[in-house]
Amino acid sequence: MSEKAPKSMRLHIGIYGRRNVGKSSLLNALTRQQVSIVSEQAGTTTDPVEKPMELLPLGPVLFIDTAGIDDTGALGKKRVEKTRKCVERTDLAIIVATGSVWGSFEEEMLSVLSKQKTPVIVAFNKADLEETPAETIRKLEAKKLAVVRVSSITGEGLNELRQAIFAAAPADFLSPQKLVSDIAGAGELAVLVVPIDKEAPKGRLILPQVQVMRDLLDAGAFCMVCREHELKDALKSLSRKPKIVVTDSQAFRKVCADTPDNVMVTGFSVLFARFKGDLAAMVRNTVAIDSLKDGDRVLVAEACTHHPITDDIGRVKIPGWIRQHTGADIKFETYQGHDFPPDLKDYALVIHCGSCMHTRREMLTRIMQCEAAGVPITNYGLAIAYSLGLFERALQPFPEALEAYHRARVK
């Protein structure tokens, strides 16, 4: 990946700690750049500061410098809330403390991160000025935490901290889930159906389409791209049948009709349900569409913050297909970006976009939040395929997910 790797594909490393423990100084020392403003005045960092960079041998990462977890007052409370919100997209956390202080704030932060199953490194900063009690280090190491003594001023311990980051990187970042190349591998052919409509960025393709192409190219697979009304002619022009056809979910009905039964079909959004989330869980949850009734509230969550158009997929098309499928008068509400309601219990269903702009960690966190609230969560492609009666065909490339669907139907 290049330095311009999408933010969602970078390892997100969150830096947490009290005010004035040197979080920003440590980030500047790690990146060898003046990324964050540094001051002796406590509370200098207010909003999270992000710094994308290459951290070899890991590759593309995104450091997030956060406000102090001990901030006070009305504004301080809001800063702490923003800091806690960053936890949802943090793949790996560094808790920074001063050389001699480890107390309730640090323990609380550690508890929050542990609940998210986020790997944690403890960095005792200002090692040139303060000693860290051996007993404190022993207690933290007993919890299987990597502990490093560092100084952002002298550089002491920075190499050890980098090594700890490499060692703690989550396995799913080092060996990520394939998008489609495990289905259409080297020498095989995939046809991608890419509608060019009002929501298609002028002169560009949307991120899921580009990432699927790159995944196929990396695997040595062949890739043909066409629009939905060109698919029939495209398939006729081929000397062999493709292994799979992948379509924008909005064109599911036409693409399934124009693709021979002996060729697998799925959607970009379905691929991303597996790539960014938990496909089997979302498949099981999709059948909840059948239980929707008059007056139910459905949350539509979008990772990006695009300006909606007349036929917007999340605000117009999906609500229309689901109302047609259920015959129910359902209320749909939309959240965008990193915003997500803290209280989900009043929703009957959450329908999420493919989450190409979010990290896998953030998507999995949202799935966990929905499960904790007892609210089923699915995504755009799955909801569309189900509402149109094309669910089993869209799941044909994923036998385990198809089996999960059959088990859910039996219940």
C-alpha positions in Angstrom: 0.0 0.0 0.0 1.2 3.5 -0.7 1.2 6.5 1.6 -2.3 7.3 0.2 -3.8 4.1 1.4 -7.4 4.7 2.5 -7.8 5.6 6.1 -10.1 2.6 6.7 -7.3 0.2 5.5 -4.7 1.6 8.0 -4.0 0.2 11.4 -5.5 2.7 13.8 -3.2 3.3 16.8 -4.9 5.3 19.6 -2.8 7.2 22.2 -4.6 7.7 25.5 -3.7 9.1 28.9 -4.2 12.0 31.3 -3.5 15.6 30.4 0.2 16.6 30.3 1.6 13.1 30.4 3.3 13.8 27.0 1.0 12.0 24.6 1.5 14.6 21.9 5.3 14.7 22.5 5.4 10.9 22.2 3.5 11.0 19.0 5.9 13.6 17.6 8.9 11.5 18.7 7.4 8.3 17.2 6.6 9.9 13.8 9.7 12.2 13.9 7.4 15.0 12.9 5.7 17.9 14.7 2.3 16.4 14.3 0.6 17.7 17.5 1.0 21.0 19.3 3.0 20.5 22.4 2.7 22.8 25.5 3.3 22.6 29.2 -0.2 23.8 29.7 -2.5 20.9 30.4 -5.3 20.2 27.9 -3.6 21.5 24.8 -5.0 18.7 22.7 -8.8 19.2 22.4 -10.0 17.3 19.3 -8.4 14.0 18.3 -5.4 14.6 16.0 -4.8 12.0 13.2 -1.5 11.3 11.5 -1.3 8.8 8.7 2.1 7.4 8.0 4.1 4.3 7.0 5.4 2.3 10.0 7.6 -0.4 8.6 7.4 -3.4 8.6 3.7 -3.0 9.5 2.9 -0.6 6.6 0.2 2.0 6.6 -1.0 3.2 10.0 -3.0 6.0 11.5 -2.0 7.5 14.8 -4.8 9.2 16.8 -3.7 11.6 19.5 -6.5 12.2 22.0 -7.5 14.6 24.7 -6.7 13.9 28.3 -9.0 11.3 29.9 -9.0 13.4 33.1 -10.2 16.6 31.5 -12.7 18.6 33.6 -15.6 21.0 33.2 -18.3 21.1 30.6 -15.9 21.3 27.7 -13.6 18.8 29.2 -16.5 16.3 29.5 -17.1 16.7 25.8 -13.4 16.2 25.0 -13.4 13.0 27.1 -16.5 11.8 25.2 -14.7 12.3 21.9 -11.7 10.4 23.3 -13.9 7.5 24.3 -15.5 7.5 20.9 -12.1 7.0 19.3 -11.9 3.7 21.1 -14.5 2.2 18.8 -12.1 2.5 15.8 -8.8 1.8 17.6 -7.1 -1.4 16.5 -4.2 -1.0 19.0 -4.0 1.3 22.0 -1.1 3.0 23.8 -1.9 4.2 27.3 0.6 6.8 28.3 1.4 7.6 31.9 4.1 9.5 33.6 7.0 7.6 35.1 5.6 7.2 38.6 1.8 7.5 38.2 -0.7 4.7 37.5 -4.1 5.2 39.0 -7.9 5.1 38.6 -7.9 7.0 35.2 -5.5 4.6 33.7 -7.3 1.6 35.1 -10.6 2.8 33.8 -9.2 3.4 30.3 -7.7 -0.1 30.4 -11.1 -1.5 31.4 -12.8 0.2 28.5 -10.2 -1.0 26.0 -10.3 -4.5 27.4 -14.1 -4.7 26.9 -13.5 -3.9 23.3 -10.8 -6.6 23.1 -8.3 -4.0 21.9 -4.6 -4.8 22.3 -2.9 -2.4 24.8 0.6 -1.2 25.3 1.5 0.8 28.4 4.1 3.5 27.9 5.6 5.2 31.0 6.8 8.5 29.5 9.3 11.0 31.0 11.6 8.1 31.9 14.5 10.6 31.9 12.8 12.4 34.9 10.9 9.8 36.8 11.3 6.1 37.9 8.4 3.7 37.5 8.0 1.5 40.6 8.9 -2.1 39.8 5.8 -3.4 41.5 3.6 -1.3 39.1 5.4 -2.8 36.1 5.0 -6.4 37.5 1.2 -5.9 38.1 0.7 -4.7 34.5 2.9 -7.4 33.0 0.9 -10.0 35.0 -2.1 -8.8 33.0 -0.2 -9.8 29.8 0.4 -6.1 28.9 3.5 -4.9 27.1 5.1 -2.2 29.3 7.8 0.2 27.9 9.6 3.1 29.7 10.2 5.9 27.2 11.3 9.5 27.0 10.0 11.6 24.1 12.8 14.1 24.9 15.9 11.8 24.9 14.5 9.0 22.7 15.0 6.4 25.3 12.7 3.4 24.8 11.3 4.6 21.4 12.7 1.6 19.5 11.3 -0.7 22.2 7.9 1.0 21.8 8.0 0.5 18.0 8.8 -3.2 18.5 5.9 -3.5 21.0 3.6 -2.0 18.4 4.7 -4.6 15.8 4.3 -7.4 18.2 0.8 -6.3 19.3 -0.7 -5.7 15.9 -3.9 -7.7 15.5 -3.7 -10.8 13.4 -6.6 -9.6 11.1 -4.4 -6.6 10.1 -1.3 -8.7 9.4 -3.4 -11.3 7.5 -6.6 -9.6 6.5 -9.7 -11.2 5.1 -9.8 -11.4 1.3 -12.5 -9.4 -0.5 -13.2 -11.8 -3.4 -9.8 -13.3 -4.5 -10.4 -16.4 -2.3 -13.4 -17.0 -4.6 -11.9 -15.9 -7.9 -8.2 -16.6 -7.7 -5.2 -16.6 -10.0 -6.1 -17.1 -13.6 -9.9 -16.9 -13.0 -12.3 -14.2 -14.2 -14.6 -11.9 -12.3 -17.1 -9.5 -13.9 -17.8 -6.3 -11.9 -21.0 -4.5 -12.6 -20.6 -0.8 -11.9 -23.6 1.5 -12.5 -22.8 5.1 -13.4 -25.6 7.0 -11.7 -26.0 10.3 -9.9 -24.2 9.0 -6.8 -21.1 7.9 -8.8 -18.3 10.4 -8.2 -17.5 12.3 -11.4 -14.5 10.8 -13.0 -13.9 8.3 -10.3 -15.2 4.9 -8.9 -16.3 4.4 -5.4 -13.9 2.9 -2.9 -15.5 -0.7 -2.7 -15.2 -1.1 -6.4 -11.6 0.0 -6.5 -10.7 -2.2 -3.6 -12.3 -5.3 -5.2 -10.4 -4.6 -8.4 -7.1 -4.3 -6.5 -7.8 -7.5 -4.6 -8.3 -9.4 -7.8 -5.2 -7.9 -9.4 -3.1 -8.7 -6.4 -4.3 -12.3 -6.7 -3.5 -12.6 -10.5 -7.2 -12.8 -11.4 -8.8 -11.3 -14.5 -11.3 -8.5 -14.1 -13.9 -7.2 -16.5 -15.9 -4.1 -15.7 -19.2 -3.0 -17.3 -22.5 -1.2 -16.5 -25.6 -3.1 -15.6 -27.3 -2.7 -19.1 -24.1 -3.9 -20.8 -23.8 -7.2 -18.8 -25.6 -9.4 -21.3 -23.4 -8.4 -24.1 -20.3 -8.5 -21.9 -21.0 -12.1 -21.0 -21.7 -13.1 -24.6 -18.3 -11.7 -25.6 -16.4 -14.0 -23.2 -14.8 -17.2 -24.4 -15.4 -18.8 -21.0 -17.8 -18.2 -18.2 -16.7 -16.0 -15.3 -16.2 -17.4 -11.8 -18.3 -14.7 -10.2 -20.3 -11.6 -11.1 -20.2 -8.8 -8.5 -22.7 -6.0 -8.7 -23.6 -2.8 -7.0 -26.5 -3.8 -4.8 -28.9 -1.4 -6.5 -28.7 -3.4 -9.7 -29.2 -6.9 -8.0 -32.5 -7.6 -9.7 -31.3 -6.9 -13.3 -27.9 -8.5 -12.8 -29.3 -11.7 -11.4 -31.8 -11.9 -14.3 -29.0 -11.4 -16.9 -26.5 -13.8 -15.3 -26.7 -17.5 -16.1 -27.7 -19.7 -13.1 -24.4 -21.6 -13.3 -22.5 -18.3 -12.5 -22.3 -17.0 -8.9 -23.6 -13.5 -8.3 -23.1 -11.3 -5.2 -22.8 -7.6 -4.3 -20.0 -5.3 -3.3 -21.8 -4.6 -0.1 -22.2 -8.4 0.7 -18.4 -8.7 0.2 -17.9 -5.9 2.6 -20.2 -7.5 5.2 -17.6 -10.3 5.3 -14.5 -8.0 4.9 -15.4 -5.4 7.5 -17.8 -7.2 9.8 -19.4 -10.6 10.6 -21.2 -12.0 7.5 -22.8 -15.0 9.2 -24.2 -12.8 12.0 -25.5 -10.2 9.6 -27.1 -12.9 7.5 -28.9 -14.4 10.5 -30.1 -10.9 11.5 -31.4 -10.1 8.0 -34.4 -12.4 8.5 -35.6 -9.8 11.1 -36.9 -7.8 8.1 -39.9 -10.3 8.0 -40.8 -9.3 11.6 -41.0 -5.5 10.9 -44.4 -4.0 11.6 -46.3 -0.7 11.5 -44.6 2.0 13.5 -41.2 0.1 13.9 -38.1 2.3 13.9 -35.2 1.2 11.6 -31.8 2.9 11.8 -29.9 3.4 8.6 -26.2 3.9 9.3 -23.8 5.4 6.7 -20.0 5.4 7.2 -19.5 8.3 4.7 -21.1 11.8 4.8 -22.1 12.3 1.2 -24.8 14.8 0.3 -28.0 12.8 -0.3 -29.7 12.9 -3.7 -33.3 12.4 -4.9 -33.0 8.6 -5.2 -30.5 8.1 -2.3 -29.9 4.4 -1.6 -30.2 4.6 2.2 -33.0 7.2 2.4 -35.2 6.3 -0.5 -34.5 3.0 -2.3 -33.9 0.7 0.7 -36.9 2.0 2.7 -39.0 1.6 -0.5 -37.9 -2.0 -1.1 -38.4 -3.0 2.6 -41.8 -1.3 2.9 -42.8 -3.1 -0.3 -41.5 -6.5 1.0 -43.2 -6.1 4.5 -46.3 -4.1 3.6 -45.6 -2.2 6.9 -45.4 1.5 7.6 -41.9 1.6 9.0 -40.0 4.7 10.2 -36.5 5.1 8.9 -33.8 7.3 10.6 -30.3 8.0 9.3 -27.0 8.5 11.1 -23.8 9.3 9.2 -20.0 9.1 9.8 -18.8 8.1 13.2 -22.1 9.1 14.8 -24.0 6.2 16.2 -26.9 6.4 18.8 -25.7 5.4 22.3 -29.2 3.9 23.0 -30.3 1.4 20.4 -33.1 -0.4 22.3 -36.0 1.5 20.6 -34.9 0.3 17.1 -36.3 -2.9 15.5 -33.4 -3.2 13.1 -30.1 -1.5 12.1 -29.2 -1.5 8.4 -25.5 -0.4 7.9 -23.8 0.5 4.7 -20.8 -1.6 3.5 -18.6 0.5 5.9 -15.8 1.0 3.4 -14.9 4.3 5.2 -14.7 2.6 8.6 -12.1 0.2 10.0 -13.1 -3.4 10.6 -12.7 -2.7 14.4 -15.4 0.1 14.3 -17.8 -2.1 12.3 -17.3 -5.0 14.7 -17.8 -2.6 17.6 -21.2 -1.6 16.2 -22.2 -5.2 15.7 -21.3 -5.8 19.4 -23.3 -2.8 20.5 -26.3 -4.0 18.6 -26.0 -7.5 20.1 -25.7 -6.0 23.6 -28.9 -4.1 23.0 -30.7 -7.1 21.5 -31.1 -5.3 18.1 -30.4 -7.2 14.8 -28.0 -5.5 12.4 -27.6 -6.2 8.7 -26.2 -4.2 5.8 -27.3 -2.6 2.6 -26.5 -5.4 0.2 -28.0 -8.1 2.4 -31.2 -6.1 3.1 -31.7 -5.4 -0.6 -31.1 -9.0 -1.7 -33.5 -10.2 0.9 -36.2 -7.7 0.1 -36.0 -8.6 -3.6 -36.1 -12.3 -3.0 -32.5 -12.8 -4.2 -30.9 -13.7 -0.9 -29.9 -17.3 -1.5 -28.3 -16.4 -4.8 -26.4 -13.5 -3.3 -25.0 -15.9 -0.6 -24.1 -18.7 -3.0 -20.4 -17.9 -2.9 -20.4 -18.2 0.9 -21.5 -21.7 2.0 -21.2 -21.0 5.7 -23.3 -17.8 5.5 -25.9 -19.7 3.4 -26.0 -22.4 6.1 -26.4 -19.7 8.7 -29.4 -18.4 6.8 -31.0 -21.8 6.5 -30.6 -22.3 10.3 -32.1 -18.9 11.0 -35.1 -19.8 8.9 -35.7 -23.0 10.8 -35.9 -21.0 14.0 
